[in-house]
Amino acid sequence: MYVVATAGHVDHGKSTLVRRLTGMEPDRWAEERRRGLTIDLGFAWTRLPDGQALAFVDVPGHERFVPNMLAGAGPVAAAMFVVAADEGWRAQSAEHLAALDALGVRHGLLVVTRSDLADPEPARAHALEQLAASTLGAGGAGGTGGAVPSVAVSGRTGAGLDDLLTELAALTHRLPVPDPGADVRLWVDRSFSVRGAGTVVTGTLTAGTIAVGDILAVAGRGGGQGERRLVRVRGLQALGEDLRSVQGTARVAVNLRGVDRADLGRGDALVTPDAWRETEVVDVALRYGGGELPGTLVLHVGAAAVPARVRPLGPNAARLTLDRPLPLRTGDRGLLRDPGRHQVAAGLAVLDAAPPELHRRGAARTRARSLAPAVRETNGATDPADSAGLTAYVAGLHLREHGLVRRDELRALGLPELPPDSLDVGAGWSAAADHWAKLTGRAPEELAGWEREHPLAAGMPSDVLRQRLGIPAALLPAVAGAAELLLRDGQVRRPGTEATLPPAVEKAVRTVEDDLAAEPFAAPEAARLAELGLGTRELAAAVRAGRLLRVTDTVVLLPDAPDQARRTLGALDQPFTLSQARIALGTTRRVAVPLLELLDERGVTERLPDSSRRLVPRASTSEGR
């Protein structure tokens, strides 16, 4: 299906034309039919000669209802511009063209109506001259510029309608093909209740696919990311038929479960959950005649109309602060309208939907310089719909500003998940190449500083390094690996440093080793340890280095002491007493008691009911298994 919006001055025959083409009444309200004046959006559809379905969004032409016109035309890629032969170009013709031009609509068709009442050629010539200066003229007949296709018709007699259908078919062939796998964003233009069915909303689905049973999120209501209301698709209709799924582009009616009609209205959106970011602050490229813009205007994008405060950032760029958040992405087209003057103030393209805050003096000028290439890319583009260059630049800018960005956040902003000069660093993150190089360079420096401050520590706590580098926990293994550091048991170490001790501690430990080499079970007294400068932390470091074995807090031996004890105790008659063991080991009760308990724990010895012990055969111990 393709969707085309009407445009043109009030009472130039837009609704009459849609009625003749479709056989349907686009004016939904009794007041509209009574007054012969379209007030709100109307919808109708037909089949073209080639069998293709074509839906019309019929918009009001009166100046009082321009916001309604924008709600209908905002999401649509093509327009059927209507000018009456007997009246020619009028005020709302100009405003409607200004709106389409601001929205960047490139695909269109001029229809001169009432050709039975006046010669259509003067009106055609004047209208084509006006259209030529707009994006419709830039699109031209084949999308490369040139005259906009035109047809003269009579809604009363039907003259020219066959030619119009042929041109409409040709127009649909020029329209871009939407991506059925794209994230859904359905701007709501109507919301109503149906007895027995509940809430129904309608809108123009520009891309993506909606299916019965899908869960969608309601965006644009002002709630935070985590507060979005989820709704289930209960039913779908397109062109009056019940369907199981609908692909964009399509006019679609969605029956929803889980939401009241009062909780959804024009300008809200149904979006793929967790795929869109709502924003209240957005940087945009402007296309307008220059001069000073009012401080407050109304942003029209999709079917939404939201008051916005305008802060100029530089030539053709501004920051908008919206009265309520909207689901926007880089490349989205919209316009700023001055409702007091009843005119379009500027067309715009979204550059960054998550811009940095501007707090420091001169921050706005710096931001303007950063955005200047994106502004040139946007306003100099041959086709506003082609935003590849824009998104690539903004993605790189966004990544340079933040250093590290989750790839799902980049996608939610409409940016490439791997921008230019970026790295996929794992765990769903992208990194600016230079920022990643700085991180991996800083990590060893931070570790070295920690080691100087804590010479006896087993390593730097991984969470401390993470905080000092300002990285998420999920990326610490990648940073450590790239920096050639060891990450183990919540500690970060340099390779080859696990067994090293500070010089003073090394000297003291060697003295203890020499003493124990002569008398393996003569554990030094606390006073001797203190004399050597071996306190609790120093002993812990020696134990971690594998140089000493801590039997108790006050008893340390060499690491091979249990093996030596086995050999010594194996020479005794079995079983043996504590006293016999003490004498054989040549030590004191202070050492013998905890050493035998350690041997019991390791399965080297077995304590019998009479408190004597026997050596457990090696094949039966855990050491021999």
CORNOR-V238393 format. One record per residue. N is the residue number from 1. PHI is phi in degrees with one decimal (999 if undefined). Layout:
# CORNOR-V238393
N_PHI ; N_PHI
This chain:
# CORNOR-V238393
1_999 ; 2_-120.3 ; 3_-127.9 ; 4_-128.1 ; 5_-99.1 ; 6_-83.8 ; 7_-155.7 ; 8_142.7 ; 9_-65.4 ; 10_-58.1 ; 11_64.9 ; 12_-97.8 ; 13_95.2 ; 14_-63.3 ; 15_-67.7 ; 16_-60.8 ; 17_-64.4 ; 18_-62.7 ; 19_-63.0 ; 20_-69.7 ; 21_-75.7 ; 22_-112.1 ; 23_72.5 ; 24_-118.0 ; 25_-94.0 ; 26_-74.9 ; 27_-78.2 ; 28_-85.9 ; 29_-92.2 ; 30_-62.5 ; 31_-63.7 ; 32_-63.2 ; 33_-70.2 ; 34_-68.9 ; 35_-89.0 ; 36_65.5 ; 37_-133.9 ; 38_-73.9 ; 39_-105.4 ; 40_-120.9 ; 41_-68.7 ; 42_-122.0 ; 43_-137.0 ; 44_-156.7 ; 45_-152.4 ; 46_-153.7 ; 47_-110.6 ; 48_-78.6 ; 49_-55.2 ; 50_-87.4 ; 51_89.2 ; 52_-73.6 ; 53_-79.1 ; 54_-132.0 ; 55_-106.4 ; 56_-114.0 ; 57_-105.5 ; 58_-89.9 ; 59_-109.1 ; 60_-72.2 ; 61_-103.9 ; 62_-73.4 ; 63_-62.0 ; 64_-70.0 ; 65_-116.3 ; 66_-59.2 ; 67_-56.6 ; 68_-66.1 ; 69_-59.9 ; 70_-67.8 ; 71_-63.8 ; 72_-82.3 ; 73_-81.9 ; 74_-51.8 ; 75_-88.0 ; 76_-99.3 ; 77_-91.4 ; 78_-141.1 ; 79_-134.8 ; 80_-105.8 ; 81_-89.2 ; 82_-112.6 ; 83_-132.9 ; 84_-81.6 ; 85_-63.3 ; 86_-85.5 ; 87_-119.4 ; 88_71.1 ; 89_-70.1 ; 90_-129.2 ; 91_-59.1 ; 92_-76.2 ; 93_-59.1 ; 94_-65.4 ; 95_-69.6 ; 96_-64.1 ; 97_-65.3 ; 98_-59.8 ; 99_-67.5 ; 100_-63.6 ; 101_-64.2 ; 102_-64.1 ; 103_-78.4 ; 104_76.0 ; 105_-71.1 ; 106_-108.1 ; 107_-109.5 ; 108_-163.3 ; 109_-148.6 ; 110_-92.1 ; 111_-122.3 ; 112_-95.4 ; 113_-92.8 ; 114_57.7 ; 115_-66.9 ; 116_-82.7 ; 117_-100.8 ; 118_-159.7 ; 119_-62.8 ; 120_-75.6 ; 121_-66.1 ; 122_-59.6 ; 123_-65.4 ; 124_-61.4 ; 125_-61.2 ; 126_-66.3 ; 127_-64.8 ; 128_-62.8 ; 129_-63.0 ; 130_-69.2 ; 131_-67.0 ; 132_-61.5 ; 133_-87.3 ; 134_-110.1 ; 135_-65.6 ; 136_-61.5 ; 137_-68.7 ; 138_-65.7 ; 139_-71.9 ; 140_60.2 ; 141_-68.2 ; 142_-116.7 ; 143_86.7 ; 144_-120.5 ; 145_95.4 ; 146_113.8 ; 147_-68.0 ; 148_-73.1 ; 149_-57.3 ; 150_-141.5 ; 151_-141.0 ; 152_-100.6 ; 153_-139.0 ; 154_-130.4 ; 155_-68.8 ; 156_-78.9 ; 157_-95.1 ; 158_88.4 ; 159_-61.4 ; 160_84.0 ; 161_-68.1 ; 162_-63.6 ; 163_-62.3 ; 164_-64.4 ; 165_-61.8 ; 166_-63.5 ; 167_-68.5 ; 168_-64.8 ; 169_-62.8 ; 170_-64.2 ; 171_-62.2 ; 172_-63.2 ; 173_-70.8 ; 174_-89.3 ; 175_-75.9 ; 176_-64.8 ; 177_-86.1 ; 178_-74.2 ; 179_-91.7 ; 180_-68.0 ; 181_-94.7 ; 182_-69.3 ; 183_-63.2 ; 184_-79.0 ; 185_-142.5 ; 186_-103.2 ; 187_-72.0 ; 188_-82.2 ; 189_-112.1 ; 190_-144.0 ; 191_-143.8 ; 192_-154.7 ; 193_-112.2 ; 194_-120.1 ; 195_-56.8 ; 196_84.5 ; 197_-117.0 ; 198_98.5 ; 199_-77.8 ; 200_-128.0 ; 201_-124.2 ; 202_-125.2 ; 203_-178.5 ; 204_-100.0 ; 205_-83.4 ; 206_-85.6 ; 207_-163.0 ; 208_83.7 ; 209_-136.4 ; 210_-115.6 ; 211_-130.4 ; 212_-59.3 ; 213_96.8 ; 214_-63.0 ; 215_-101.1 ; 216_-122.4 ; 217_-106.6 ; 218_-90.5 ; 219_-114.2 ; 220_97.1 ; 221_-88.5 ; 222_101.5 ; 223_-79.5 ; 224_-73.3 ; 225_-58.2 ; 226_-84.8 ; 227_-108.7 ; 228_-63.0 ; 229_-82.9 ; 230_-98.8 ; 231_-132.1 ; 232_-109.3 ; 233_-77.4 ; 234_-89.9 ; 235_-162.2 ; 236_-136.8 ; 237_-136.3 ; 238_-144.1 ; 239_55.2 ; 240_78.1 ; 241_-109.4 ; 242_-74.6 ; 243_-131.9 ; 244_-85.4 ; 245_-154.3 ; 246_-136.7 ; 247_-104.7 ; 248_-72.5 ; 249_-88.0 ; 250_-164.4 ; 251_-84.5 ; 252_-137.1 ; 253_-111.9 ; 254_-118.3 ; 255_-88.2 ; 256_-114.0 ; 257_-111.0 ; 258_101.4 ; 259_-150.9 ; 260_-89.6 ; 261_-55.3 ; 262_-67.2 ; 263_-93.1 ; 264_-140.3 ; 265_-150.2 ; 266_-56.6 ; 267_96.7 ; 268_-77.4 ; 269_-143.3 ; 270_-100.2 ; 271_-131.2 ; 272_-62.5 ; 273_-57.4 ; 274_64.7 ; 275_-106.9 ; 276_-127.0 ; 277_-108.6 ; 278_-85.6 ; 279_-136.6 ; 280_-108.0 ; 281_-128.2 ; 282_-146.6 ; 283_-96.3 ; 284_-133.3 ; 285_-93.0 ; 286_-108.3 ; 287_-129.2 ; 288_-158.6 ; 289_-78.8 ; 290_90.3 ; 291_87.1 ; 292_-91.2 ; 293_-84.8 ; 294_-58.0 ; 295_-70.7 ; 296_-132.1 ; 297_-135.8 ; 298_-109.7 ; 299_-85.0 ; 300_-111.0 ; 301_-147.1 ; 302_58.3 ; 303_-99.7 ; 304_-91.7 ; 305_-135.4 ; 306_-131.1 ; 307_-57.6 ; 308_-141.3 ; 309_-88.0 ; 310_-107.4 ; 311_-120.9 ; 312_-60.5 ; 313_-112.1 ; 314_159.5 ; 315_-57.5 ; 316_61.4 ; 317_-142.3 ; 318_-154.5 ; 319_-107.5 ; 320_-107.6 ; 321_-112.0 ; 322_-89.8 ; 323_-71.2 ; 324_-148.9 ; 325_-73.4 ; 326_-132.6 ; 327_-82.1 ; 328_-119.4 ; 329_-135.9 ; 330_-55.1 ; 331_97.5 ; 332_-61.2 ; 333_-104.2 ; 334_-159.9 ; 335_-148.1 ; 336_-107.3 ; 337_-122.1 ; 338_-97.5 ; 339_-66.8 ; 340_-68.5 ; 341_-96.0 ; 342_54.6 ; 343_-150.8 ; 344_-75.9 ; 345_-87.1 ; 346_-167.8 ; 347_-88.6 ; 348_-149.2 ; 349_-128.4 ; 350_-69.4 ; 351_-95.9 ; 352_-139.6 ; 353_-90.7 ; 354_-140.6 ; 355_-74.8 ; 356_-71.7 ; 357_-70.3 ; 358_-114.3 ; 359_-107.1 ; 360_-75.0 ; 361_-62.8 ; 362_84.6 ; 363_-64.4 ; 364_-65.4 ; 365_-65.7 ; 366_-62.6 ; 367_-64.3 ; 368_-60.4 ; 369_-64.5 ; 370_-65.4 ; 371_-85.1 ; 372_-53.8 ; 373_-62.2 ; 374_-68.2 ; 375_-63.6 ; 376_-64.4 ; 377_-61.0 ; 378_-72.5 ; 379_-77.3 ; 380_-99.8 ; 381_-66.6 ; 382_-72.8 ; 383_-140.1 ; 384_-57.2 ; 385_-74.6 ; 386_-91.3 ; 387_-110.7 ; 388_-61.0 ; 389_-64.2 ; 390_-64.1 ; 391_-64.6 ; 392_-63.6 ; 393_-66.2 ; 394_-65.8 ; 395_-61.8 ; 396_-63.3 ; 397_-63.2 ; 398_-61.1 ; 399_-71.2 ; 400_-64.5 ; 401_-71.5 ; 402_-103.2 ; 403_81.2 ; 404_-127.1 ; 405_-142.8 ; 406_-66.8 ; 407_-67.1 ; 408_-69.9 ; 409_-70.6 ; 410_-59.3 ; 411_-63.4 ; 412_-63.0 ; 413_-90.0 ; 414_78.2 ; 415_-112.6 ; 416_-60.8 ; 417_-69.1 ; 418_-124.5 ; 419_-66.3 ; 420_-57.7 ; 421_57.6 ; 422_-124.3 ; 423_-127.3 ; 424_-85.0 ; 425_-101.1 ; 426_90.1 ; 427_57.4 ; 428_79.7 ; 429_-117.8 ; 430_-113.2 ; 431_-132.9 ; 432_-65.5 ; 433_-56.9 ; 434_-68.5 ; 435_-65.5 ; 436_-64.1 ; 437_-62.1 ; 438_-66.5 ; 439_-61.8 ; 440_-69.4 ; 441_-79.6 ; 442_-74.4 ; 443_-55.1 ; 444_-63.6 ; 445_-66.9 ; 446_-64.0 ; 447_-64.8 ; 448_-62.3 ; 449_-62.7 ; 450_-63.2 ; 451_-63.2 ; 452_-66.8 ; 453_-78.9 ; 454_-133.0 ; 455_-64.1 ; 456_-99.3 ; 457_-70.2 ; 458_-66.6 ; 459_170.5 ; 460_-84.6 ; 461_-55.3 ; 462_-60.3 ; 463_-68.3 ; 464_-66.0 ; 465_-62.5 ; 466_-59.2 ; 467_-67.0 ; 468_-67.1 ; 469_-84.6 ; 470_68.9 ; 471_-120.8 ; 472_-70.1 ; 473_-58.7 ; 474_-63.6 ; 475_-96.5 ; 476_-60.3 ; 477_-58.6 ; 478_-67.7 ; 479_-64.5 ; 480_-61.1 ; 481_-63.4 ; 482_-66.0 ; 483_-89.1 ; 484_58.2 ; 485_-111.1 ; 486_-96.3 ; 487_-118.2 ; 488_-151.9 ; 489_53.8 ; 490_73.8 ; 491_-125.2 ; 492_-111.5 ; 493_-136.2 ; 494_-86.6 ; 495_-57.7 ; 496_83.3 ; 497_-103.9 ; 498_-61.8 ; 499_-105.1 ; 500_-87.3 ; 501_-128.7 ; 502_-57.8 ; 503_-51.7 ; 504_-64.8 ; 505_-69.9 ; 506_-57.2 ; 507_-63.2 ; 508_-66.3 ; 509_-65.5 ; 510_-62.3 ; 511_-63.9 ; 512_-62.8 ; 513_-60.9 ; 514_-65.1 ; 515_-63.1 ; 516_-74.9 ; 517_-62.5 ; 518_-79.8 ; 519_-132.4 ; 520_-59.9 ; 521_-114.0 ; 522_-94.0 ; 523_-59.1 ; 524_-62.4 ; 525_-71.5 ; 526_-59.6 ; 527_-64.3 ; 528_-65.1 ; 529_-61.4 ; 530_-64.0 ; 531_-60.9 ; 532_-81.0 ; 533_81.7 ; 534_-100.7 ; 535_-87.7 ; 536_-59.6 ; 537_-67.9 ; 538_-65.5 ; 539_-64.8 ; 540_-61.5 ; 541_-64.5 ; 542_-66.7 ; 543_-65.7 ; 544_-61.1 ; 545_-78.3 ; 546_78.6 ; 547_-91.1 ; 548_-131.9 ; 549_-114.9 ; 550_-91.1 ; 551_-83.8 ; 552_-137.6 ; 553_-60.5 ; 554_-117.2 ; 555_-122.2 ; 556_-125.7 ; 557_-133.9 ; 558_-74.9 ; 559_-59.1 ; 560_-90.5 ; 561_-58.0 ; 562_-60.7 ; 563_-68.6 ; 564_-64.1 ; 565_-64.4 ; 566_-56.8 ; 567_-63.9 ; 568_-67.1 ; 569_-72.1 ; 570_-68.8 ; 571_-83.3 ; 572_-84.1 ; 573_-65.8 ; 574_-102.4 ; 575_-77.0 ; 576_-132.7 ; 577_-96.7 ; 578_-58.8 ; 579_-64.5 ; 580_-64.6 ; 581_-64.6 ; 582_-58.2 ; 583_-67.1 ; 584_-63.2 ; 585_-79.2 ; 586_67.9 ; 587_-139.5 ; 588_-101.8 ; 589_-61.9 ; 590_-55.3 ; 591_-95.4 ; 592_-63.4 ; 593_-61.7 ; 594_-66.7 ; 595_-66.6 ; 596_-63.8 ; 597_-63.7 ; 598_-64.8 ; 599_-64.8 ; 600_-61.4 ; 601_-61.7 ; 602_-84.5 ; 603_79.1 ; 604_-77.8 ; 605_-122.1 ; 606_-131.1 ; 607_-86.6 ; 608_-93.8 ; 609_-56.8 ; 610_-87.5 ; 611_74.7 ; 612_-79.4 ; 613_-132.1 ; 614_-137.3 ; 615_-76.7 ; 616_-82.5 ; 617_-52.4 ; 618_-59.2 ; 619_-64.0 ; 620_-94.7 ; 621_-88.5 ; 622_-63.9 ; 623_-68.0 ; 624_-95.6 ; 625_-82.6
